[in-house]
């Protein structure tokens, strides 16, 4: 059973930065690098939104328009860890951020239906 544990959330002022981490464990038959990974967020009263995704090799990344140029997704396959560097944060970035693993593919996707394993999330709050 794959487990994903996020960390790094917190409260910052507008314009600040945070770095989220997602530690993956429980891979028995295939390694972490086989799967695409993504970050999603959900604010109260809003639908879940795909923020960023990265392919298994770490060569292809995709971003939601709302975070392009401010957020950077990366991964360290040797340490089974996914990252999200968030700069120039805005109050509208406030949400619960979760990492997720693509079901059976190494590609990147911002569609949540492509993901099977999810972490519990870490809260990010940006004040103006």
C-alpha positions in Angstrom: 0.0 0.0 0.0 1.5 3.3 -1.1 1.6 6.0 1.5 2.1 9.7 0.7 2.8 12.1 3.5 3.0 15.9 2.9 4.8 18.4 5.0 5.9 22.0 4.7 2.6 23.8 4.9 2.1 26.9 7.1 1.0 30.5 7.3 2.8 33.2 5.3 2.2 36.7 4.2 1.4 37.6 0.6 4.6 37.5 -1.5 6.2 34.9 0.7 7.4 31.4 -0.1 6.9 27.9 1.1 8.3 24.5 0.0 6.1 21.5 0.3 7.4 18.0 0.4 5.7 14.7 -0.2 7.4 11.5 1.1 6.4 8.3 -0.6 6.7 4.8 0.8 5.3 1.3 0.4 6.4 0.7 -3.2 6.7 -3.1 -3.4 6.8 -4.0 -7.1 7.6 -0.8 -8.9 9.8 2.1 -8.0 8.8 5.6 -7.3 10.3 6.8 -10.5 7.8 4.7 -12.6 4.9 7.0 -11.7 3.9 10.5 -12.6 3.1 12.6 -9.5 1.1 15.7 -8.9 0.1 18.4 -6.4 -3.6 19.4 -6.0 -5.3 21.9 -3.8 -8.7 22.5 -2.5 -10.1 25.6 -0.8 -13.2 25.6 1.3 -16.3 25.6 -0.9 -14.3 25.1 -4.1 -13.5 22.1 -6.3 -10.2 20.4 -6.1 -7.7 21.9 -8.6 -4.7 20.4 -10.2 -1.7 22.7 -9.5 1.3 20.9 -10.9 2.4 17.6 -12.2 5.7 15.9 -13.1 6.5 12.7 -15.1 8.3 9.8 -13.6 11.7 10.8 -14.9 11.3 14.4 -13.8 11.7 15.7 -17.3 8.2 16.9 -18.1 6.2 19.3 -15.9 2.8 21.0 -16.3 1.2 23.7 -14.3 -2.1 25.3 -13.8 -2.3 28.8 -15.4 -2.9 30.3 -12.0 0.5 29.2 -10.7 2.8 29.3 -13.8 5.9 31.3 -13.1 5.4 31.1 -9.3 5.4 27.4 -8.5 8.0 24.8 -9.4 7.4 21.0 -9.0 10.4 18.7 -8.7 11.2 15.2 -7.5 14.1 13.3 -6.0 13.6 9.7 -7.1 16.6 8.5 -5.0 14.7 9.7 -1.9 11.2 8.9 -3.1 10.2 12.5 -2.5 8.2 15.1 -4.4 8.5 18.8 -3.9 6.5 22.0 -4.6 8.4 25.3 -4.4 5.8 28.1 -4.0 7.0 31.7 -4.5 5.2 35.0 -4.7 2.3 33.5 -2.8 -1.1 35.2 -3.0 -4.2 34.9 -0.7 -6.0 33.0 -3.4 -3.3 30.3 -3.0 -4.8 29.5 0.4 -5.9 25.8 0.4 -5.2 22.3 1.5 -2.5 20.9 -0.7 -2.2 17.2 -1.4 0.2 15.1 -3.4 -0.9 12.2 -5.4 0.4 9.4 -7.6 -0.8 8.6 -11.1 -2.6 5.3 -11.2 -0.6 3.3 -13.8 1.4 5.7 -15.9 4.6 7.6 -15.8 3.2 10.7 -17.4 2.1 14.0 -15.9 -1.5 15.1 -15.7 -3.6 17.8 -13.9 -6.7 15.6 -14.1 -7.6 14.1 -10.7 -9.2 11.1 -12.3 -5.8 9.9 -13.3 -4.6 9.6 -9.7 -5.1 6.6 -7.4 -3.1 7.3 -4.3 -3.5 10.5 -2.2 -1.9 12.0 0.8 -3.8 13.6 3.7 -2.7 17.1 2.8 -1.0 20.1 4.3 -2.6 23.4 4.9 -1.3 26.6 3.2 -2.6 29.9 4.4 -1.6 33.2 2.8 -2.6 36.4 4.4 -2.7 39.8 2.7 
